[in-house]
Amino acid sequence: MIGDRPTTRLDKWLVQARFFKTRSLALAVITARHVRINGQKASKPSAHVGQGDTLTFPQGNRIRVVRVMGLAERRGPASEAQGLYLDLNAVPPPDALSD
């Protein structure tokens, strides 16, 4: 916890939210300085993230931009992991595009 805001390690959160299968994979992306927290490059897996932080990082052949909505105690099922973040580059539903 930093200040009065609960936080967790960046590498742990990326695995718990199921963006990476292992902490080793998350560690490789972080130490290569490919992850940004609120626009600032993160170089340490021990960087802290908490609710409201915005993360930008590569995943496969796309760039993900997500807002941290919660923290987890463990790596749970995918349905639980989806509640940990808000995907900021999600495609709007097709009916919203026709307006």
PyMOL commands that set and color helices and strands:
alter all, ss='L'
color gray80, all
select helices_A, chain A and resi 10-16+23-31+78-84+94-97
alter helices_A, ss='H'
color red, helices_A
select strands_A, chain A and resi 7-9+35-37+40-42+48-50+54-59+62-68+85-87
alter strands_A, ss='S'
color yellow, strands_A
deselect
rebuild
show_as cartoon
